[in-house]
Amino acid sequence: MAERRVNVGWAEGLHARPASIFVRAATAAGIPVTIAKAGGGTAVNAASMLGVLGLGAQGGEEIVLASDADGAEAALDRLAKLVAEGLEELPETV
């Protein structure tokens, strides 16, 4: 299982627009990815808007991205960069 721990870079956390940006990027990754709050939070499907919003992840809070699919390392690196830097969209290359 590949995993990335990252602090949420969006000041408002994973709410509304940032959550939408993240969910689109997770869906575009083309592999199943989960997201959870660090410290034992329940993992949810990263491609689910309701799941991501339900986490209530705040700016600066640590989250865990995980996947056991082929290509997970690269996909998680890209998603972690998006979250950590609070980007408006996923860059084409990392």
N, C-alpha and C positions, 0 to 999 in steps of 0.2 A: 504494500500500500504506500503510494507516494503521498507526501503531506507537506504543506507549507503553512507556517505560522506567520501572520502578518498583522500589523496594527492598521486599523481603518484610517485612511488618509483624508477622507471627506469630513470636514468639520461637523456637518449635520448627521454624520453616520450613514448607515445603509437604509436611508429613508427616501421615498418618492423617486426623484430623478437619479441619484446615485444607485439606488437599488435597481432601477430600470436599466441603467448602463451596465451594471454588473451582470444582471440576468441575461441580457442580450449577448454579452461576451461569453458567459458560461454556456449558453445554448450554442453559440457559434463554435465553441471548442470541439463539438462533435463527439464528446465522450461524457460519460456520467461523472459528475463532480458533486461532492457534498460540501456544505459549509456549516460550521458550528462555532459557537462562542468557545474560547479557550477555557479550560478548567472544567471540562465535563459536560458542556452543553449538548443538547440533542442535535444531531446532525440532520440537516434537511437538504433536499435537492437544490443545488445552486441555480438550476434553470427554472425554478418556481418562484414567481414574484411574491405570492402569498407566503411561501416558506421563508424567503429572505426577509421580507418585511416583518414576519412574526418573530424573527430573532431579536429584533430591537437593538441591533449592534450600534453603539455610539461611536462618535469620532474618537480616535485614539485607543479604542478597545481592541484587544487581540482576538482574532478569529483564526480558525483552522480550516484550510481547504484540503480536500483529500480525494483521491481516485486510485483505483487499481487497474484501470484500463491501459491498453497499449497507447503510448504517446502521452501518458499522464505527466511525466516530468516537464516537458516543454509547455503543455497546456497550463499546468499549475504555476509555472514561472511567469507566464503571461498574465494570468489572472491575479497573481500576487502583486505584480508590478502595478496593475490597474488599481487595485484596492489601496496599496501602500501610498501611492502617489496621488490618489484622488483624481485620476485622469477623467477627461470628458468622453474619451473613447479609447478603445484598445488599439495601441500602435500596431502597425503591420509587422514590425520586427522588434525584437527585444534586445 
